[in-house]
Protein backbone atom coordinates (compact mmCIF):
# COMPACT_ATOMS: atom_id res chain seq x y z
CA UNK A 1 0.00 0.00 0.00
CA UNK A 2 1.27 3.45 -0.89
CA UNK A 3 0.74 5.98 1.86
CA UNK A 4 -0.03 9.59 0.96
CA UNK A 5 2.65 12.21 1.43
CA UNK A 6 2.06 14.74 4.23
CA UNK A 7 3.54 17.40 1.93
CA UNK A 8 0.68 16.72 -0.52
CA UNK A 9 -2.02 16.52 2.16
CA UNK A 10 -1.19 19.69 4.12
CA UNK A 11 -2.13 22.31 1.46
CA UNK A 12 -5.51 20.59 0.93
CA UNK A 13 -6.03 20.43 4.70
CA UNK A 14 -5.17 24.13 5.06
CA UNK A 15 -7.71 25.05 2.38
CA UNK A 16 -10.40 22.88 4.00
CA UNK A 17 -9.63 24.35 7.43
CA UNK A 18 -9.92 27.93 6.15
CA UNK A 19 -13.30 27.08 4.58
CA UNK A 20 -14.45 25.41 7.80
CA UNK A 21 -13.39 28.33 10.01
CA UNK A 22 -14.92 30.91 7.65
CA UNK A 23 -18.21 29.00 7.52
CA UNK A 24 -18.32 29.05 11.34
CA UNK A 25 -17.22 32.73 11.41
CA UNK A 26 -14.11 31.91 13.47
CA UNK A 27 -11.49 34.61 12.88
CA UNK A 28 -8.97 33.91 15.66
CA UNK A 29 -8.57 30.17 16.20
CA UNK A 30 -6.08 28.86 18.75
CA UNK A 31 -3.99 25.95 17.49
CA UNK A 32 -3.09 23.02 19.76
CA UNK A 33 -1.01 20.02 18.72
CA UNK A 34 -1.06 16.69 20.55
CA UNK A 35 2.46 15.57 21.37
CA UNK A 36 4.39 14.35 19.38
CA UNK A 37 3.06 13.80 15.87
CA UNK A 38 0.17 16.21 16.28
CA UNK A 39 2.62 18.96 17.22
CA UNK A 40 4.60 18.31 14.03
CA UNK A 41 1.43 18.38 11.92
CA UNK A 42 0.24 21.55 13.70
CA UNK A 43 3.55 23.30 13.04
CA UNK A 44 3.49 22.32 9.36
CA UNK A 45 -0.18 23.30 8.99
CA UNK A 46 0.38 26.67 10.67
CA UNK A 47 3.36 27.27 8.39
CA UNK A 48 1.20 26.42 5.37
CA UNK A 49 -1.45 28.87 6.64
CA UNK A 50 1.17 31.55 7.32
CA UNK A 51 0.12 31.73 10.97
CA UNK A 52 2.56 33.14 13.52
CA UNK A 53 0.19 32.79 16.50
CA UNK A 54 1.50 30.89 19.54
CA UNK A 55 0.69 27.19 19.46
CA UNK A 56 -0.39 25.05 22.40
CA UNK A 57 1.05 21.60 23.04
CA UNK A 58 -0.82 18.84 24.87
CA UNK A 59 0.72 15.73 26.38
CA UNK A 60 -2.30 13.56 27.18
CA UNK A 61 -0.40 10.74 28.90
CA UNK A 62 -2.06 11.28 32.30
CA UNK A 63 -5.50 11.52 30.69
CA UNK A 64 -5.36 8.23 28.75
CA UNK A 65 -7.89 5.62 29.84
CA UNK A 66 -5.18 2.97 29.44
CA UNK A 67 -2.76 4.77 31.80
CA UNK A 68 -3.15 2.15 34.55
CA UNK A 69 -2.55 -0.68 32.05
CA UNK A 70 0.47 0.83 30.33
CA UNK A 71 1.99 2.96 33.09
CA UNK A 72 3.80 6.24 32.66
CA UNK A 73 5.72 6.65 29.42
CA UNK A 74 9.29 7.74 30.21
CA UNK A 75 9.09 10.74 27.85
CA UNK A 76 6.03 12.43 29.37
CA UNK A 77 6.36 16.21 29.34
CA UNK A 78 3.98 18.86 30.67
CA UNK A 79 1.40 20.42 28.41
CA UNK A 80 2.04 24.00 27.32
CA UNK A 81 -0.88 26.31 26.62
CA UNK A 82 0.35 29.89 26.03
CA UNK A 83 -3.22 31.22 25.95
CA UNK A 84 -6.44 30.91 27.91
CA UNK A 85 -8.75 28.09 26.76
CA UNK A 86 -11.91 29.63 28.22
CA UNK A 87 -14.20 30.88 25.45
CA UNK A 88 -11.66 30.26 22.70
CA UNK A 89 -12.18 28.52 19.36
CA UNK A 90 -9.62 25.72 19.43
CA UNK A 91 -8.15 23.78 16.52
CA UNK A 92 -6.99 20.46 17.99
CA UNK A 93 -4.49 18.67 15.75
CA UNK A 94 -3.28 15.07 15.79
CA UNK A 95 -1.39 12.94 13.32
CA UNK A 96 -3.32 9.66 13.18
CA UNK A 97 -6.86 9.06 14.43
CA UNK A 98 -7.38 5.41 15.15
CA UNK A 99 -9.46 4.45 18.21
CA UNK A 100 -10.36 8.02 19.24
CA UNK A 101 -8.96 7.52 22.75
CA UNK A 102 -6.16 10.08 22.35
CA UNK A 103 -8.67 12.72 21.20
CA UNK A 104 -10.99 11.92 24.11
CA UNK A 105 -8.03 12.30 26.51
CA UNK A 106 -7.06 15.61 24.86
CA UNK A 107 -10.59 16.99 25.22
CA UNK A 108 -10.71 15.91 28.87
CA UNK A 109 -7.46 17.77 29.52
CA UNK A 110 -8.61 20.88 27.63
CA UNK A 111 -11.78 21.09 29.72
CA UNK A 112 -9.62 21.02 32.86
CA UNK A 113 -8.14 24.33 31.60
CA UNK A 114 -11.51 25.91 30.83
CA UNK A 115 -14.58 25.71 28.61
CA UNK A 116 -13.68 26.44 24.97
CA UNK A 117 -16.27 28.01 22.67
CA UNK A 118 -15.60 25.22 20.14
CA UNK A 119 -13.11 22.53 19.18
CA UNK A 120 -12.32 21.76 15.55
CA UNK A 121 -10.54 18.42 15.14
CA UNK A 122 -7.88 18.15 12.43
CA UNK A 123 -6.09 14.85 11.69
CA UNK A 124 -3.55 14.00 9.03
CA UNK A 125 -4.93 10.44 8.75
CA UNK A 126 -8.17 8.78 9.85
CA UNK A 127 -7.71 5.01 10.05
CA UNK A 128 -11.46 4.37 10.57
CA UNK A 129 -10.81 1.93 13.45
CA UNK A 130 -12.77 3.98 15.99
CA UNK A 131 -13.73 2.62 19.40
CA UNK A 132 -15.33 5.96 20.27
CA UNK A 133 -17.69 8.17 18.22
CA UNK A 134 -15.01 10.71 17.31
CA UNK A 135 -14.57 11.99 13.74
CA UNK A 136 -12.27 14.70 12.42
CA UNK A 137 -13.70 17.91 10.98
CA UNK A 138 -10.68 18.17 8.67
CA UNK A 139 -8.73 15.11 7.52
CA UNK A 140 -5.87 14.71 5.07
CA UNK A 141 -6.70 11.12 4.07
CA UNK A 142 -8.86 8.23 5.24
CA UNK A 143 -7.45 4.70 5.21
CA UNK A 144 -8.59 1.27 6.32
CA UNK A 145 -5.79 -1.04 7.41
CA UNK A 146 -5.70 -4.71 8.35
CA UNK A 147 -5.72 -5.27 12.14
CA UNK A 148 -2.00 -6.09 12.21
CA UNK A 149 -0.91 -2.84 10.53
CA UNK A 150 -0.36 0.67 11.86
CA UNK A 151 0.86 3.96 10.42
CA UNK A 152 3.58 6.00 12.11
CA UNK A 153 4.45 9.62 11.39
CA UNK A 154 8.13 10.45 11.46
CA UNK A 155 9.50 13.96 11.57
CA UNK A 156 9.52 16.77 12.35
CA UNK A 157 11.14 17.61 9.01
CA UNK A 158 10.46 16.16 6.64
CA UNK A 159 7.16 14.63 7.71
CA UNK A 160 6.80 11.09 6.43
CA UNK A 161 4.27 8.30 6.94
CA UNK A 162 5.50 4.74 7.44
CA UNK A 163 3.47 1.54 7.36
CA UNK A 164 4.32 -0.82 10.24
CA UNK A 165 3.34 -4.40 11.00
CA UNK A 166 2.64 -5.47 14.55
CA UNK A 167 4.53 -8.52 15.84
CA UNK A 168 2.32 -11.53 16.47
C-alpha positions in Angstrom: 0.0 0.0 0.0 1.3 3.4 -0.9 0.7 6.0 1.9 0.0 9.6 1.0 2.7 12.2 1.4 2.1 14.7 4.2 3.5 17.4 1.9 0.7 16.7 -0.5 -2.0 16.5 2.2 -1.2 19.7 4.1 -2.1 22.3 1.5 -5.5 20.6 0.9 -6.0 20.4 4.7 -5.2 24.1 5.1 -7.7 25.1 2.4 -10.4 22.9 4.0 -9.6 24.4 7.4 -9.9 27.9 6.2 -13.3 27.1 4.6 -14.4 25.4 7.8 -13.4 28.3 10.0 -14.9 30.9 7.6 -18.2 29.0 7.5 -18.3 29.1 11.3 -17.2 32.7 11.4 -14.1 31.9 13.5 -11.5 34.6 12.9 -9.0 33.9 15.7 -8.6 30.2 16.2 -6.1 28.9 18.7 -4.0 25.9 17.5 -3.1 23.0 19.8 -1.0 20.0 18.7 -1.1 16.7 20.5 2.5 15.6 21.4 4.4 14.4 19.4 3.1 13.8 15.9 0.2 16.2 16.3 2.6 19.0 17.2 4.6 18.3 14.0 1.4 18.4 11.9 0.2 21.5 13.7 3.6 23.3 13.0 3.5 22.3 9.4 -0.2 23.3 9.0 0.4 26.7 10.7 3.4 27.3 8.4 1.2 26.4 5.4 -1.4 28.9 6.6 1.2 31.5 7.3 0.1 31.7 11.0 2.6 33.1 13.5 0.2 32.8 16.5 1.5 30.9 19.5 0.7 27.2 19.5 -0.4 25.1 22.4 1.1 21.6 23.0 -0.8 18.8 24.9 0.7 15.7 26.4 -2.3 13.6 27.2 -0.4 10.7 28.9 -2.1 11.3 32.3 -5.5 11.5 30.7 -5.4 8.2 28.8 -7.9 5.6 29.8 -5.2 3.0 29.4 -2.8 4.8 31.8 -3.2 2.1 34.5 -2.6 -0.7 32.0 0.5 0.8 30.3 2.0 3.0 33.1 3.8 6.2 32.7 5.7 6.6 29.4 9.3 7.7 30.2 9.1 10.7 27.9 6.0 12.4 29.4 6.4 16.2 29.3 4.0 18.9 30.7 1.4 20.4 28.4 2.0 24.0 27.3 -0.9 26.3 26.6 0.3 29.9 26.0 -3.2 31.2 26.0 -6.4 30.9 27.9 -8.8 28.1 26.8 -11.9 29.6 28.2 -14.2 30.9 25.4 -11.7 30.3 22.7 -12.2 28.5 19.4 -9.6 25.7 19.4 -8.1 23.8 16.5 -7.0 20.5 18.0 -4.5 18.7 15.7 -3.3 15.1 15.8 -1.4 12.9 13.3 -3.3 9.7 13.2 -6.9 9.1 14.4 -7.4 5.4 15.2 -9.5 4.5 18.2 -10.4 8.0 19.2 -9.0 7.5 22.8 -6.2 10.1 22.3 -8.7 12.7 21.2 -11.0 11.9 24.1 -8.0 12.3 26.5 -7.1 15.6 24.9 -10.6 17.0 25.2 -10.7 15.9 28.9 -7.5 17.8 29.5 -8.6 20.9 27.6 -11.8 21.1 29.7 -9.6 21.0 32.9 -8.1 24.3 31.6 -11.5 25.9 30.8 -14.6 25.7 28.6 -13.7 26.4 25.0 -16.3 28.0 22.7 -15.6 25.2 20.1 -13.1 22.5 19.2 -12.3 21.8 15.6 -10.5 18.4 15.1 -7.9 18.1 12.4 -6.1 14.8 11.7 -3.6 14.0 9.0 -4.9 10.4 8.7 -8.2 8.8 9.8 -7.7 5.0 10.0 -11.5 4.4 10.6 -10.8 1.9 13.4 -12.8 4.0 16.0 -13.7 2.6 19.4 -15.3 6.0 20.3 -17.7 8.2 18.2 -15.0 10.7 17.3 -14.6 12.0 13.7 -12.3 14.7 12.4 -13.7 17.9 11.0 -10.7 18.2 8.7 -8.7 15.1 7.5 -5.9 14.7 5.1 -6.7 11.1 4.1 -8.9 8.2 5.2 -7.4 4.7 5.2 -8.6 1.3 6.3 -5.8 -1.0 7.4 -5.7 -4.7 8.4 -5.7 -5.3 12.1 -2.0 -6.1 12.2 -0.9 -2.8 10.5 -0.4 0.7 11.9 0.9 4.0 10.4 3.6 6.0 12.1 4.4 9.6 11.4 8.1 10.4 11.5 9.5 14.0 11.6 9.5 16.8 12.4 11.1 17.6 9.0 10.5 16.2 6.6 7.2 14.6 7.7 6.8 11.1 6.4 4.3 8.3 6.9 5.5 4.7 7.4 3.5 1.5 7.4 4.3 -0.8 10.2 3.3 -4.4 11.0 2.6 -5.5 14.6 4.5 -8.5 15.8 2.3 -11.5 16.5 
